Amino acid sequence: MPEQLIIAGERRDAAAGETFTVIEPATGAPLAEVAKAGPADVDAALAAATAAFADGRGSWARTSATERGRVLHRVAELLREREDLFATTEARGAGHPIGDARWEVGAAAGTFEYYAGAANKHLGSVVPVQDAGLDVVLREPVGPVGLIVPWNFPLLIACWKLAPALACGNPVILKPASLTPLTALLLGDLLVDAGVPADQVHVLPGPGGVIGDALVADERTAKISFTGETSTGASILKASADHIARVSLELGGKSAAIVFADANVAKAAADAPMSVFGNAGQDCCARSRILVERAAYEEFLEVFEAATRAIRVGDPLSAETEMGPLISEGQRRTSLDYVEIGTGEGARLLSGGDVPESDGFYLTPAVVADVSNDMRIAREEIFGPVASVLPFDSEEEAIRIANDSDYGLSGSLWTGSATRAIRVARSIRTGTLSVNTNRSVRYEAPFGGYKRSGLGRELGMQAMDAYTEVKNVFFSEED
């Protein structure tokens, strides 16, 4: 496994010589020793990135957008060529089932292909103005960007940030989560192999409270893109204010799936388990609040519980596994605590919430019924395999419950009525909503949240806006 950090495309030990241990979630055993970056390493990366960005004609920022696109296509090709390495590393390091991990490598490659094509299509404009002359709007890269990614989808979310940032011509400093740094280091090597100039590529594994804070506080960081927990995002927003760094935040969620009685209830119920329990529930888009119209409530529960019991929990490297372990013992303990909290508040545990005999951090998916929206289990993000099922009696009540949340990241709507789908979709305060499906993310479309779920958008052409500055230039016709 890779051990050193990456500064200016080169592997090196941390300046302080420190390392930390990465634990394999499926076994609870050490998986790798990784260099532990510190403030001196952040300074070195920012110095190199700033110099690379300030460099003249040969810099990545001055490379044509078409050529940048060619390099990003090569990144996608190499990801597919190295699928086994990346997927196995993600399965062992993050606990993802190997089938899911292979899909994630393909989606990561697809993300780079999308932005390879987008690089020379992120257009400026010509503005008709009242003065005699030509007014042009240009898009220019912002400069060194700090990309802070979480542990739940370490490869995929890193690529969501890296691809548009590089397509726009920015040097990148990638800060992976301490629990899952291994695919980020592999990705740093791959970027250089694909032709991204070495001085544009930096990967700094280590504690977020040290590296992230240093990146955010340094005026050389032109932009921070952070995905993670909401309170950390709020801290980043405050710290960035001193030097007015650009910030985008993709934060927590407590997403609702709304199932009306006129929907294909059996299909909705059969599809629902993996919308909550995929990646062991460690997904900010997880439909952890399932709102079901009372007329269909018992039918839904019967199918949903049976489908949940059928989920194959086990070794991430087994092709049969559908749900692997949680990332840590602490995350498992939190999930168990919420099951106890929910039943203590009067909800009904239908199944799951058991700890299998294993050295890994496994937990069977828990279905909790008869939940009301004022219970903690319905209001607080658990980030584990716990689903809350809530009954409702009317369309108006469903909308009210769905919107009665601090979060607004994702969600689903199941109905057989097109007019209801339009009406309810326009009423739900969430950044991403899927009708008659639970899939949240498509790299061609913007992704992000309302309220405490964040600021700005990842993916789609909107992500290109986040990594560029707008410059207006007027050319006078006067002699």
CORNORKA-V422827 format. One record per helix or strand of 2 or more residues. SS is the DSSP state (H for helix, E for strand). FROM is the first residue (numbers start at 1). TO is the last residue. If there is no record, write none. Layout:
ss=SS from=FROM to=TO
ss=SS from=FROM to=TO
//
This chain:
ss=E from=5 to=7
ss=E from=10 to=12
ss=E from=19 to=24
ss=E from=29 to=35
ss=H from=39 to=54
ss=H from=60 to=62
ss=H from=65 to=81
ss=H from=83 to=94
ss=H from=98 to=118
ss=E from=125 to=127
ss=E from=133 to=141
ss=E from=145 to=148
ss=H from=154 to=167
ss=E from=172 to=175
ss=H from=182 to=194
ss=H from=198 to=200
ss=E from=201 to=203
ss=H from=208 to=217
ss=E from=223 to=227
ss=H from=230 to=243
ss=E from=246 to=250
ss=E from=256 to=259
ss=H from=265 to=281
ss=E from=289 to=293
ss=H from=294 to=309
ss=H from=329 to=344
ss=E from=348 to=351
ss=E from=366 to=369
ss=H from=376 to=379
ss=E from=386 to=392
ss=H from=395 to=403
ss=E from=407 to=408
ss=E from=411 to=414
ss=H from=418 to=427
ss=E from=434 to=435
ss=E from=450 to=451
ss=E from=454 to=455
ss=H from=462 to=466
ss=E from=468 to=476
//
